Amino acid sequence: MTQRKGDKPTISIQEHMAIDVCPGPIQPIKQISDYFPRYPRGLPPQAVVAAAAAASAAAASAAGASPSGSPRSNLSTSSGCSAAAGTGGGGADSDSDPGQLDRTGATASSSSSPQQQQQQQAVRKEEEPDVEGYDSDDSTTLGTLDFSLLYDQENNALHCTINKARGLKPMDHNGLSDPYVKLHLLPGASKANKLRTKTLRNTLHPVWSETLTYYGITDEDMVRKTLRISVCDEDKFRHNEFIGETRIPLKKLKPNQTKNFYNCLEKQLPVNKTEDKSLEERGRIMISLKYNSQKSCLVVGIVRCAHLAAMDANGFSDPYVKTYLKPDENKKSKHKTTVKKKTLNPEFNEEFSYDIKYADLTKKTLEVTVWDYDIGKSNDFIGGVSLGINANGERLKHWFDCLKNKDKKIERWHTLTNELPGSTFND
């Protein structure tokens, strides 16, 4: 086919595809590992040491076979000394040239053989930590917490002062956190004895300076209870995140003495769930007993409750208290307090009297139950406690102290449990 002058050359579609699509032989793509060579994970340290020893022996033999008959290190050392002597003998310059010293050092380092360089690289690689086996959660600090504890034995109160935290682990996208502190007493129902501080926004070094108080803490609790202090990050649109915790056995505290702590936070520890569910704690109640010898009656006072279990969806309860003196043949011993709305720490300060002879008290049992009031459905049972000759521990001691001390009001804290033998759980 003849082509006229000035016409563009025509190319077939086959030729066009061959020109544009076929770039030539395909070259292999390098892997990332090619740029960061490492010894195989399965290579034992002994093999690396043996290879390094063999490389050093080969370097020594090569150096010994030099034409001058002397080691290369000696040559470089002697030349360095002669250069220094020549510089000092001139007398014109007492200060040495730093650039010359650098060049000399560079010459000495470059004189090492490739075998020696490989040996040094092998030793350095052996000393490097295993990056792939590194766990950021295990090695990253969660922060420290500064707090103090005081057990007020006279008032049966445990004061927990949360001072500050330092170096908390960032939990939000901005590299900060919104931390708060919550307290639990273990063992026990977590919702019934949870206390928490306010939330501080956008900080890894929060300062709270808040005091949270547990009421109704007895000497028995100080022996067997543990205080769990957790630091969490608050999120508005999702679940709050756990940062770290620390636990303090209360038996470490001495009565009426403040003890300061500065603890490192730890990962979340499992909670022992092998406790007897029939003795699950549901809060505390303060009861006063007094036998009035002039009126021949037993005066029962319902003072207050603390850390009751939350029974409503809003995280609170509407508690009230009922008392019975059993056995109750005429079923007239029931007394009921007023209802306190939306609280887990109600104060009642109400008293009820039972007309009874002093001698008959040894045959009676006082049963106290706490309920959550609900509109339109049956009320929820929160917890109860019984005092009398069939009780034990602090409950029995409280009853006997009342019998031994007529006309004297005796107040004690008692633990509410979710089961009360012999009681009727129907309101």
Secondary structure as UniProt FT lines:
FT   TURN            5..6
FT   HELIX           13..21
FT   HELIX           32..35
FT   TURN            41..42
FT   HELIX           45..64
FT   TURN            67..68
FT   HELIX           72..90
FT   HELIX           98..110
FT   HELIX           114..127
FT   TURN            132..133
FT   HELIX           136..139
FT   STRAND          144..152
FT   TURN            153..156
FT   STRAND          157..166
FT   TURN            173..174
FT   STRAND          179..186
FT   HELIX           191..193
FT   STRAND          195..196
FT   STRAND          207..215
FT   HELIX           219..224
FT   STRAND          226..233
FT   STRAND          241..249
FT   HELIX           250..252
FT   TURN            255..256
FT   STRAND          259..264
FT   HELIX           277..279
FT   STRAND          281..292
FT   TURN            293..296
FT   STRAND          297..306
FT   TURN            313..314
FT   STRAND          319..326
FT   STRAND          335..336
FT   STRAND          347..355
FT   HELIX           358..363
FT   STRAND          365..372
FT   STRAND          380..388
FT   TURN            389..390
FT   HELIX           394..404
FT   TURN            406..407
FT   STRAND          410..417
FT   TURN            421..422
//
